[in-house]
């Protein structure tokens, strides 16, 4: 899939086109959810994703999202970002819309975690879950 947007922007889900340096630098240095994530972990997460979607402006990558899925029941949207210089143009909505509605996981149930973009995700059908069920998590590195 390759989809042109206005003003020289485009979306593309070709994994070979992902700028690993760009994604690593944003996640490890700028994001609140993945600060300090090692490069080798970023590389493994890209390789293990069901789908990766890049946002590009005149050929350079300026945004990213990845899909984690079992392909049958559940999909998770993670590591979504648009570089600060390109925000405020509705590009994040298009990036999420393509990631969720444009791929083979579109008919699955979707989950995501966010601390700051609830309004954006709610425009695309995401709703806050109300207990029950309770969301539980086991963090990497857990030991008894």
Beta strands, then each sheet from edge to edge (+ up, - down):
strand 1: 2-4
strand 2: 9-12
strand 3: 51-57
strand 4: 60-69
strand 5: 74-82
strand 6: 109-112
sheet 1: 1+ 2- 3+ 4- 5+ 6+
end
